[in-house]
Structure formats: structure tokens, C-alpha cells
Amino acid sequence: MSLADAAATDRLGAALAAVLCAGDVVALSGPLGAGKTSLARGVLATLGLREEAPSPSFSLVIAYDPPEVRLPLWHVDLYRIEDADEIAELGLDDARSDTALLIEWPERMGAGLWADALRLTLEPDPNGGRRLTWAAPAAWEARWQQLLS
């Protein structure tokens, strides 16, 4: 799928927010500058966050809770993680019980990424904009098709 500009990325984030539930994991892959944080900002804005969401690159995790947003969500950036064993210390498993997770750089989790995660990959498009590819597991199939229509 082609995302022609930043507005298209925001619209995708808004559509994703509309179908996101507690316990969901959305894995955002792609090179630096591909739009992972922009997509996450679109999700958070649609969930009700009034200010622009900062990147969690240095803090690793930024937690958002009602009433700041309508759905508890953790925005996670694993770019600085060097060993997948460090991820256990973040408490993602526990958070997932009642919180949605948006995870940038999920490949740092190795085999620890949940099989039911929606996997989105953003890449710069040579014509400008971005290219989006995805893998939607069974838990996401109906919602993903709804989102795309």
C-alpha cells in the first residue's frame, strides 16, 4: 500500500486507533525515518492525546492512560535494546493484559514477539511518501480488512 504523504500516514494511524483494543500488539518495523513514530502519533491523536506524542527512543516506553487517551496504550521503542533478554525488564507481558502496545523496532525482540501481533513495515518510497506492507494474523484479519475498506 502506498502512503503518499504524512497526512496519509496520519489517516492510517486514525483508522488503526478505531479498531485497536486492549491486549493488542502492533509491531512497527522499518528503517530510521520511515514513519513508525508518525504512525504511532496518528494513533495516539485519534485516541485523544492532545499534544504531539514524543518519541520513546530514549525512555524506551511511554505509557498513556485514560483520561489522557480513551484506551491504555504503551508506545515502545526498542531501537536502543542490544540484547532481547533486556526486554523482559520492560514489563511488556504484564502490560499487555489490559493495554495496547505499539512497538517500534520489534525485530529486537527476536522470537519473543507475540504471534498474534499485527506486523506493519514502513519503507521510504522512491517516489516520495512511504510503502506499507503488513502481516495480519487471524486475530487481526477482520479488523485489518475493515481498516483497509
For each residue, the residues with C-beta under 8 A, 3 or more apart:
1: 131 132 133 134 148
2: 8 125 129 130 131 132
3: 8 9 12 35 122 125 129 130 131 132
4: 7 8 128 129
5: 8 9 128 129
6: 9 10 35 38
7: 4 10 11
8: 2 3 4 5 11 12 129 130
9: 3 5 6 12 13 35 38 39 42 122 130
10: 6 7 13 14 38 41 42 45
11: 7 8 14 15 42
12: 3 8 9 15 16 39 42 132
13: 9 10 16 17 38 39 40 41 42 43 44 45 46
14: 10 11 17 18 42 43 45 46
15: 11 12 18 19 147
16: 12 13 19 20 26 39 42 43 147
17: 13 14 20 42 43 44 46 47
18: 14 15 46 147
19: 15 16 143 144 146 147
20: 16 17 24 26 43 47 71 73 100
21: 24 71 100
22: 71 72 98 99 100
23: 96 97 98 99 100
24: 20 21 100 101 118
25: 96 100 101 103 113 114 116 117 118
26: 16 20 43 100 101 102 103 117 118 120
27: 103 106 113 117 118 119 120
28: 36 39 40 102 103 104 105 106 120 122
29: 36 105 106 107 119 120 121 122
30: 34 35 36 121 122 123
31: 34 123 124
32:
33: 124
34: 30 31 122 123 124 130
35: 3 6 9 30 38 39 122 130
36: 28 29 30 39 40 104 105 122
37: 40 41 53 55 77 104
38: 6 9 10 13 35 41 42
39: 9 12 13 16 28 35 36 42 43 120 122
40: 13 28 36 37 43 44 53 75 102 104
41: 10 13 37 38 44 45 52 53
42: 9 10 11 12 13 14 16 17 38 39 45 46
43: 13 14 16 17 20 26 39 40 46 47 73 102
44: 13 17 40 41 47 49 53 64 69 73 75
45: 10 13 14 41 42 48 49 52 53
46: 13 14 17 18 42 43
47: 17 20 43 44 64 69 70 71 73
48: 45 67 68 69 70
49: 44 45 53 64 68 69
50:
51:
52: 41 45
53: 37 40 41 44 45 49 62 64 75
54: 62
55: 37 77
56: 59 60 61 62 75 76 77 104
57: 77 79 80
58: 80
59: 56 62
60: 56 76 77 78 80 81 90
61: 56 74 75 76 77 90
62: 53 54 56 59 74 75
63: 72 73 74 95 99
64: 44 47 49 53 68 69 72 73 74 75
65: 68 69 72
66: 69 70 71 72
67: 48
68: 48 49 64 65
69: 44 47 48 49 64 65 66 72 73
70: 47 48 66
71: 20 21 22 47 66 100
72: 22 63 64 65 66 69 98 99 100
73: 20 43 44 47 63 64 69 99 100 101 102
74: 61 62 63 64 92 95 99 100 101 102
75: 40 44 53 56 61 62 64 102 104
76: 56 60 61 90 92 101 102 103 104
77: 37 55 56 57 60 61 80 103 104 105
78: 60 81 87 103 104 105 106 108 109
79: 57 104 105 108
80: 57 58 60 77
81: 60 78 84 86 87 105 108
82: 86
83: 86
84: 81 87 108 109 110 112
85: 88
86: 81 82 83 89 90
87: 78 81 84 90 92 108 109 112
88: 85 93
89: 86
90: 60 61 76 86 87
91: 94 95
92: 74 76 87 95 96 101 103
93: 88 96
94: 91 97
95: 63 74 91 92 98 99 101
96: 23 25 92 93 99 101 114
97: 23 94
98: 22 23 72 95
99: 22 23 63 72 73 74 95 96
100: 20 21 22 23 24 25 26 71 72 73 74
101: 24 25 26 73 74 76 92 95 96
102: 26 28 40 43 73 74 75 76
103: 25 26 27 28 76 77 78 92 106 109 113 117
104: 28 36 37 40 56 75 76 77 78 79
105: 28 29 36 77 78 79 81 108
106: 27 28 29 78 103 109 113 117 119
107: 29 110 113
108: 78 79 81 84 87 105
109: 78 84 87 103 106 112 113
110: 84 107 113
111:
112: 84 87 109
113: 25 27 103 106 107 109 110 117
114: 25 96 117
115: 137
116: 25 137 138 139 140
117: 25 26 27 103 106 113 114 137
118: 24 25 26 27 134 135 136 137 140 144
119: 27 29 106 134 135 136
120: 26 27 28 29 39 132 133 134
121: 29 30 132 133 134
122: 3 9 28 29 30 34 35 36 39 130 131 132
123: 30 31 34 130 131 133
124: 31 33 34 130 131
125: 2 3 128 129 130 131
126:
127:
128: 4 5 125
129: 2 3 4 5 8 125
130: 2 3 8 9 34 35 122 123 124 125
131: 1 2 3 122 123 124 125
132: 1 2 3 12 120 121 122
133: 1 120 121 123
134: 1 118 119 120 121 144
135: 118 119
136: 118 119 140 141 144
137: 115 116 117 118 140 141
138: 116 141
139: 116
140: 116 118 136 137 143 144
141: 136 137 138 144 145
142: 145 146
143: 19 140 146 147
144: 19 118 134 136 140 141 147 148
145: 141 142 148 149
146: 19 142 143 149
147: 15 16 18 19 143 144
148: 1 144 145
149: 145 146
